[in-house]
């Protein structure tokens, strides 16, 4: 793997790790409050005011676009288990799952590039 590919893979991995910490530290804080009723209160908080609603809609639509990209790229490059990245967006965070998909994509591209260079 070329150094450019390694740098990209490490970058995607670090972003995913930072996103995991950033999102789940807040999720844990939210769900540990005694007066919250789980997912329904979380969803209501996402639309608590116009600013929160704007960010929520932005993230949802960006995630939808990312899913389309992931499915198309997974089919084109024969990346397995694309469904796991989509489920990861829903259960963990899009900011974690999308960089992990990009990491897998970069590794696949690097492998294909090294095979093509041999021939």
Rosetta blueprint (number, residue, H / E / L):
1 X L
2 X L
3 X H
4 X H
5 X H
6 X H
7 X H
8 X H
9 X H
10 X H
11 X H
12 X H
13 X H
14 X H
15 X H
16 X H
17 X H
18 X H
19 X H
20 X H
21 X H
22 X H
23 X H
24 X H
25 X H
26 X H
27 X H
28 X H
29 X H
30 X H
31 X H
32 X H
33 X L
34 X L
35 X L
36 X L
37 X L
38 X L
39 X H
40 X H
41 X H
42 X H
43 X H
44 X H
45 X H
46 X H
47 X L
48 X L
49 X L
50 X H
51 X H
52 X H
53 X H
54 X H
55 X H
56 X H
57 X H
58 X H
59 X H
60 X H
61 X H
62 X H
63 X H
64 X H
65 X H
66 X H
67 X H
68 X H
69 X H
70 X H
71 X H
72 X H
73 X H
74 X H
75 X H
76 X H
77 X H
78 X L
79 X L
80 X L
81 X L
82 X H
83 X H
84 X H
85 X H
86 X H
87 X H
88 X H
89 X H
90 X H
91 X H
92 X L
93 X L
94 X H
95 X H
96 X H
97 X H
98 X H
99 X H
100 X H
101 X H
102 X H
103 X H
104 X H
105 X H
106 X H
107 X H
108 X H
109 X H
110 X H
111 X H
112 X H
113 X H
114 X H
115 X H
116 X H
117 X H
118 X H
119 X L
